[in-house]
């Protein structure tokens, strides 16, 4: 079965034409996953880490919390 090029281009266009809410949802899922990952690393591996490693993990956790807050604040202002 051979697909004609018009339907192929329509399919590709539909797949790449994402709504803004879908993109924001994907970004939020990634930020929340990074935040939880940093927190789990801190909880379970914290006692075995050096002070330099702990500083990096705490810094990454702070950045993830800040980025999540920024995205939520922008979502609150828009909607």
VODRENGU-137218 format. One record per residue: residue number from 1; residue in one letter; x, y, z of N, C-alpha, C in turn. Coordinates in Angstrom, 2 decimals, always signed. Layout:
N
(atom NUM, 'a', (X, Y, Z), (X, Y, Z), (X, Y, Z)),
...
This chain:
79
(atom 1, 'x', (+0.85, -1.17, +0.00), (+0.00, +0.00, +0.00), (+0.90, +1.24, +0.00)),
(atom 2, 'x', (+0.75, +2.08, -0.98), (+1.56, +3.29, -1.10), (+0.71, +4.49, -0.70)),
(atom 3, 'x', (+1.27, +5.29, +0.22), (+0.56, +6.49, +0.69), (+0.92, +7.65, -0.24)),
(atom 4, 'x', (-0.08, +8.40, -0.66), (+0.23, +9.54, -1.50), (+0.88, +10.64, -0.67)),
(atom 5, 'x', (+1.60, +11.51, -1.32), (+2.41, +12.52, -0.64), (+1.55, +13.56, +0.08)),
(atom 6, 'x', (+0.37, +13.83, -0.39), (-0.49, +14.82, +0.25), (-0.88, +14.37, +1.65)),
(atom 7, 'x', (-1.28, +13.13, +1.77), (-1.68, +12.65, +3.10), (-0.45, +12.52, +4.01)),
(atom 8, 'x', (+0.70, +12.19, +3.43), (+1.93, +12.14, +4.23), (+2.28, +13.51, +4.79)),
(atom 9, 'x', (+2.24, +14.54, +3.96), (+2.55, +15.89, +4.41), (+1.51, +16.39, +5.42)),
(atom 10, 'x', (+0.26, +16.01, +5.24), (-0.77, +16.39, +6.20), (-0.51, +15.74, +7.55)),
(atom 11, 'x', (-0.12, +14.48, +7.54), (+0.19, +13.77, +8.78), (+1.37, +14.39, +9.49)),
(atom 12, 'x', (+2.44, +14.68, +8.77), (+3.62, +15.30, +9.37), (+3.27, +16.68, +9.91)),
(atom 13, 'x', (+2.47, +17.43, +9.18), (+2.07, +18.76, +9.64), (+1.25, +18.69, +10.92)),
(atom 14, 'x', (+0.36, +17.71, +11.01), (-0.45, +17.55, +12.22), (+0.41, +17.14, +13.41)),
(atom 15, 'x', (+1.41, +16.32, +13.18), (+2.27, +15.88, +14.27), (+3.17, +17.00, +14.79)),
(atom 16, 'x', (+3.62, +17.87, +13.92), (+4.54, +18.93, +14.34), (+3.82, +20.20, +14.77)),
(atom 17, 'x', (+2.53, +20.31, +14.51), (+1.76, +21.49, +14.88), (+1.13, +21.28, +16.26)),
(atom 18, 'x', (+1.98, +21.34, +17.29), (+1.50, +21.09, +18.65), (+0.86, +22.35, +19.21)),
(atom 19, 'x', (-0.16, +22.14, +20.02), (-0.75, +23.27, +20.71), (+0.19, +23.72, +21.81)),
(atom 20, 'x', (+0.06, +24.95, +22.22), (+0.95, +25.51, +23.23), (+0.83, +24.77, +24.55)),
(atom 21, 'x', (-0.38, +24.35, +24.92), (-0.58, +23.68, +26.20), (+0.14, +22.34, +26.24)),
(atom 22, 'x', (+0.26, +21.66, +25.11), (+0.95, +20.37, +25.07), (+2.44, +20.58, +25.34)),
(atom 23, 'x', (+3.02, +21.60, +24.75), (+4.43, +21.89, +24.94), (+4.70, +22.28, +26.40)),
(atom 24, 'x', (+3.84, +23.11, +26.96), (+4.00, +23.52, +28.36), (+3.86, +22.31, +29.28)),
(atom 25, 'x', (+2.93, +21.42, +28.99), (+2.77, +20.21, +29.79), (+4.02, +19.34, +29.74)),
(atom 26, 'x', (+4.61, +19.22, +28.55), (+5.84, +18.42, +28.43), (+6.98, +19.05, +29.21)),
(atom 27, 'x', (+7.09, +20.37, +29.17), (+8.13, +21.05, +29.92), (+7.92, +20.86, +31.42)),
(atom 28, 'x', (+6.68, +20.97, +31.87), (+6.39, +20.80, +33.30), (+6.70, +19.38, +33.76)),
(atom 29, 'x', (+6.39, +18.39, +32.95), (+6.70, +17.00, +33.32), (+8.21, +16.82, +33.47)),
(atom 30, 'x', (+8.98, +17.41, +32.56), (+10.43, +17.29, +32.66), (+10.97, +18.00, +33.89)),
(atom 31, 'x', (+10.46, +19.19, +34.18), (+10.92, +19.93, +35.36), (+10.57, +19.20, +36.66)),
(atom 32, 'x', (+9.37, +18.67, +36.72), (+8.97, +17.95, +37.93), (+9.80, +16.67, +38.07)),
(atom 33, 'x', (+10.09, +15.99, +36.97), (+10.92, +14.79, +37.03), (+12.33, +15.12, +37.50)),
(atom 34, 'x', (+12.90, +16.21, +36.99), (+14.23, +16.62, +37.43), (+14.24, +16.98, +38.92)),
(atom 35, 'x', (+13.19, +17.66, +39.36), (+13.10, +18.04, +40.77), (+13.02, +16.80, +41.65)),
(atom 36, 'x', (+12.16, +15.87, +41.29), (+12.04, +14.64, +42.07), (+13.32, +13.82, +42.04)),
(atom 37, 'x', (+13.97, +13.79, +40.88), (+15.24, +13.06, +40.76), (+16.31, +13.64, +41.67)),
(atom 38, 'x', (+16.43, +14.97, +41.68), (+17.41, +15.62, +42.56), (+17.08, +15.37, +44.03)),
(atom 39, 'x', (+15.80, +15.43, +44.37), (+15.39, +15.20, +45.75), (+15.69, +13.76, +46.17)),
(atom 40, 'x', (+15.38, +12.80, +45.30), (+15.65, +11.39, +45.62), (+17.15, +11.14, +45.75)),
(atom 41, 'x', (+17.93, +11.77, +44.90), (+19.39, +11.65, +45.00), (+19.88, +12.20, +46.33)),
(atom 42, 'x', (+19.32, +13.31, +46.73), (+19.71, +13.94, +47.98), (+19.32, +13.07, +49.18)),
(atom 43, 'x', (+18.14, +12.49, +49.14), (+17.65, +11.69, +50.27), (+18.41, +10.37, +50.39)),
(atom 44, 'x', (+18.55, +9.67, +49.28), (+19.11, +8.32, +49.36), (+20.63, +8.26, +49.25)),
(atom 45, 'x', (+21.25, +9.21, +48.56), (+22.70, +9.19, +48.41), (+23.39, +10.33, +49.15)),
(atom 46, 'x', (+22.61, +11.17, +49.80), (+23.17, +12.32, +50.50), (+24.23, +11.99, +51.53)),
(atom 47, 'x', (+23.99, +11.00, +52.39), (+25.00, +10.69, +53.41), (+26.34, +10.21, +52.85)),
(atom 48, 'x', (+26.33, +9.64, +51.66), (+27.56, +9.11, +51.07), (+28.27, +10.10, +50.16)),
(atom 49, 'x', (+27.68, +11.25, +49.91), (+28.25, +12.23, +48.98), (+29.27, +13.12, +49.67)),
(atom 50, 'x', (+30.16, +13.64, +48.84), (+31.10, +14.64, +49.35), (+30.39, +15.99, +49.41)),
(atom 51, 'x', (+31.01, +16.94, +50.05), (+30.37, +18.26, +50.16), (+30.24, +18.93, +48.80)),
(atom 52, 'x', (+31.17, +18.67, +47.90), (+31.09, +19.25, +46.56), (+29.90, +18.67, +45.80)),
(atom 53, 'x', (+29.71, +17.35, +45.89), (+28.57, +16.72, +45.23), (+27.25, +17.21, +45.81)),
(atom 54, 'x', (+27.20, +17.33, +47.13), (+25.98, +17.83, +47.77), (+25.67, +19.25, +47.33)),
(atom 55, 'x', (+26.70, +20.06, +47.19), (+26.49, +21.44, +46.73), (+25.89, +21.46, +45.34)),
(atom 56, 'x', (+26.38, +20.60, +44.45), (+25.85, +20.54, +43.09), (+24.39, +20.08, +43.08)),
(atom 57, 'x', (+24.09, +19.06, +43.88), (+22.71, +18.54, +43.90), (+21.76, +19.57, +44.50)),
(atom 58, 'x', (+22.17, +20.23, +45.57), (+21.31, +21.25, +46.18), (+21.12, +22.43, +45.22)),
(atom 59, 'x', (+22.17, +22.81, +44.50), (+22.06, +23.87, +43.50), (+21.11, +23.49, +42.38)),
(atom 60, 'x', (+21.22, +22.24, +41.91), (+20.33, +21.77, +40.85), (+18.88, +21.72, +41.35)),
(atom 61, 'x', (+18.70, +21.31, +42.60), (+17.36, +21.28, +43.17), (+16.76, +22.68, +43.27)),
(atom 62, 'x', (+17.57, +23.65, +43.67), (+17.11, +25.03, +43.73), (+16.73, +25.55, +42.35)),
(atom 63, 'x', (+17.54, +25.25, +41.35), (+17.25, +25.71, +39.99), (+15.97, +25.06, +39.47)),
(atom 64, 'x', (+15.78, +23.77, +39.75), (+14.56, +23.08, +39.30), (+13.32, +23.66, +39.97)),
(atom 65, 'x', (+13.40, +23.92, +41.29), (+12.26, +24.54, +41.98), (+11.97, +25.92, +41.41)),
(atom 66, 'x', (+13.02, +26.69, +41.15), (+12.83, +28.03, +40.61), (+12.20, +27.99, +39.22)),
(atom 67, 'x', (+12.69, +27.10, +38.36), (+12.16, +27.00, +37.01), (+10.70, +26.55, +37.03)),
(atom 68, 'x', (+10.37, +25.61, +37.91), (+8.98, +25.17, +38.03), (+8.09, +26.32, +38.49)),
(atom 69, 'x', (+8.56, +27.10, +39.45), (+7.80, +28.26, +39.92), (+7.60, +29.30, +38.84)),
(atom 70, 'x', (+8.63, +29.52, +38.04), (+8.52, +30.50, +36.95), (+7.47, +30.06, +35.93)),
(atom 71, 'x', (+7.50, +28.78, +35.57), (+6.53, +28.28, +34.58), (+5.11, +28.36, +35.15)),
(atom 72, 'x', (+4.93, +27.95, +36.42), (+3.60, +28.04, +37.03), (+3.11, +29.48, +37.11)),
(atom 73, 'x', (+4.01, +30.41, +37.42), (+3.60, +31.82, +37.51), (+3.17, +32.33, +36.14)),
(atom 74, 'x', (+3.90, +31.98, +35.10), (+3.51, +32.41, +33.76), (+2.19, +31.80, +33.34)),
(atom 75, 'x', (+1.98, +30.53, +33.72), (+0.70, +29.89, +33.39), (-0.44, +30.59, +34.12)),
(atom 76, 'x', (-0.22, +31.01, +35.36), (-1.24, +31.69, +36.13), (-1.57, +33.06, +35.55)),
(atom 77, 'x', (-0.58, +33.73, +35.01), (-0.82, +35.06, +34.42), (-1.57, +34.95, +33.11)),
(atom 78, 'x', (-1.34, +33.88, +32.35), (-1.99, +33.74, +31.05), (-3.42, +33.27, +31.15)),
(atom 79, 'x', (-3.69, +32.35, +32.06), (-4.99, +31.73, +32.03), (-5.85, +32.09, +33.15)),
